[in-house]
Amino acid sequence: MTFLIVRFVILLLISWCTMTIVHESGHLVGGWLTGGTLEDYSLAPWSLPYSRFEPDPHPLVTLWAGPLVGVLVPLLLAIIVRRPAIWFISHFCTLANGVYLALAWLTGDHHLDTPRLMEKGASPFWIALFCTVTISFGYVGFRKACVLLLTKTVQNHR
């Protein structure tokens, strides 16, 4: 039972680090691809990762790249690798990116992505659609991944 808890906690920590680093890397790639000049950044998963481009000629691309890359890269990796632990991480990233945008919307904190997206002209419809799809699919997938992981681990240690 202890092994099960330790493995689950380690996977959650890996999932959190993956989500924050891949999400913020998406912003970095989006900013660089659209000609932004990187002013400052941090990828540290134990604090709020951030990147700041000045100038940022296409801020909507830079801002949307974070959650889109944050969902798509782990999903593509899970499709290629096809291991339960990678699916666990991928579903966590999908759920976490949707929940992050939804909570950022509710808090209205202008340092977070959703208020910045809206300030730059993103449609609330697309933000709500992204949140709805990622939270729905992320929750279902993450729940299944948790059940599969916990069930196999318990069966393997009997």
Summary of the structure (lengths in Angstrom):
residues: 158
radius of gyration: 16.8
end to end distance: 9.9
largest distance: 58.6
contacts: 500
relative contact order: 0.14
helix: 75%
strand: 6%
